[in-house]
């Protein structure tokens, strides 16, 4: 069970829908096939991909072939994603602190125009929306401007 096989199996929307149904509890292949406009062998192929990826377990009870979700594979994905969750949480915390600092520097943050003025102060040749004016662009590219 590798992450590549797991994510490859999860790339298909039909397989994700099958997993969502199995999250509700164990069910048969026939019941899994009902909502899909495809043949039973096609659903069975999707189940084989999920089984090879370690996302589901198929059993055998007489004529009934129950399928159930394998939580260990999902735990493996969650562990892998946890390192990125930490990164994004820390990045968002830094962004939040920066925005609060900008608001504090702008006079409490009640007036958003103060933040806009602050950004324009860095770029004196910018229009009201912070975009470079045509003259500034011409100067940047070495073109002469009309007086």
N, C-alpha and C positions, 0 to 999 in steps of 0.2 A: 504494500500500500504506500504509494508515493504521492507527494503533493501534486505532481504533474498529472497523474492518472485521476486523482480526485477532482482537480479543477477542470480537467478535460471532460469528465463525466458531468460535472455541474454546468458546463457551458451550454448544454442543450436545454431549452425551456421545457420540453416534455419530461425529461428526467428530473428537473427541479420540481415540476408539478407532481410527479410520482413520489418524490421524497416528501413533499408537503402533505400528501395524502397519508403516507406511512407515518408521519409524525403524529397523526391522530390515533394510530394503533395498527396492530397486525391485520393484514388483509390478504385475500387470495389474488392470484393473477387475473382472474376473470373480473373481479370487482375493480381492480386497478385499471383494466382495459376499458371499462364502460364509458368514461367521459371522453375518450379519445376517438377520433375518426380515423382509426388505423386497425389493421388486422392484429389478431392475437400473436402471431409470430413476430410482428414488428415491435409490439410491446415487450415480448419476451427478449428481443435483442437489447432493448433499452435496459431491461432488468439485468441482463448479463453484464453490461457495461458498468452499471451501478455496483453489482456484486464484485466484479474484478477490481473496482476501485475501493472496495471495502466499505461502501456506504450502506449496503443492505445485506441481510442474511436471508437466504431462502431455505425453508425447511421442507419436510415431507411427512405428511400424516395421512396415510392411506391414499385416497385420490386427491386430497386437498394439498395444495402447494402454498403454504402461507409465506408471506414476505414481511419482514420487519426491518426497521431502521437499525443500523449498527452505530450506537453512540460513540464508540471509541474513535471512529474515523472523523466524526464531527469535532470531537475533542482535540484531535490532532490539528485540524484546521484552525480551531479557536486558539490553540497554543501558538501557532505560527502567526496568526493575526494580532495576537496580544502585543508583540514587539512593535508593530506599526501603530497600534492604538496608543501606546505610550508616546510615540513620536508625535502623532497628531494632537494628542492632549497637551503635550508640552508646547507645541507650536501654537496652538490656539490660546493657551495661557499667556504666552509671550505677546501674541497679537492683541489680546484683551488688555494687557498692561500698557502696550504702546498706545492704543486708542484712548485709554484713560489718561495717559500722560499728555497726549495731544489736546484732549478736551480741557485738561487742567491748565495747560499752557495758553489755551485760547480763551481763558476766562471762565472756567467752570463748565463749559460745554453746553450751556443753554442756547447759545447763538451759533448755529452752524456756519454762518457767514464768516465768523472769526477764523475757523479752520480753513475756509476757502481763501481768505485774505493771507493767511500764513503760507499757504502753498503758492499763491501768486507772488508773494514777496521773494521767493526763491527764483522765480522766472518773470522778470519785469517785462519781457516782450511777449507776454501771453495775454490772450483775450479773457473775458470774464469766466469762461469755462476751463481755463488752464491750458488751452491749446495755443500753440505758437501762431503768431500772426503771419500773414503772407510776407511782410517785410522781413521778419526774423528768419523765415525759411529761405528767402532769397539771399540774405546775407550769409546764412549758413552754407549755402551752395555756391557762394562766390559770384552771384549775379548782381548786377547793378540795379538799384531801385530808383524810381522816379522821385524827384523832389517836389 
